[in-house]
């Protein structure tokens, strides 16, 4: 928690420490959990804890967002095949670093998201993952960025899932991207240059391309025109379903919703199920 606090202060997203809460301030419970598929930890800020939690002031319909699925990418790839035949294609995925936290919050809202670490209070100035409206705020902003990329920079067939943007490019069409001192797919380089122009942060290791390429957890191959789940992903889901379906156990509504979301994700590539 101290390491995360120090990093947030350095980035200007947490205020310096102060000792006493002012009227109207709300301090939020927080803890640390293991980060999935990593040896790192994540700081969890619970905006829903308590009767007067920050999330209680946000209507539930303000949390809904529209994300691009593999269906829209698939349709785009089909059109490319109709126009260009068997021309080799490569996919790319461009990730925004610490996406939600890029957005500053209104000063009056900042009063509702005070974090307390080691008996010292800090104002969290920016958008936070625990905020019910955080996703919609980010998607609204990122949609505008992608609109600029598509309409002004002419990066066609550009799609996004939360903080990941993806598209296709013709194999061999590359451009030297100066900040990383390496060649990237031309569309990808144009998009990263736009990020730099606007001030959207990104990290080199998260800007990937290839054929096939994993997108939203699926292996997408634009040359064989297939979208598949890995064997491990299928086995993990099957095990979860069999464990869940034990008639000797009772499950909460949240458990049902989690499994339903997981199954729905798999139906992207197995619609006949």
PyMOL commands that set and color helices and strands:
alter all, ss='L'
color gray80, all
select helices_A, chain A and resi 2-10+54-57+60-63+70-84+100-102+107-110+134-152+178-180+186-198+204-206+231-244+253-266
alter helices_A, ss='H'
color red, helices_A
select strands_A, chain A and resi 27-28+30-34+41-45+89-95+114-117+120-123+159-161+164-170+174-177+182-185+208-210+213-215+218-221+226-228
alter strands_A, ss='S'
color yellow, strands_A
deselect
rebuild
show_as cartoon
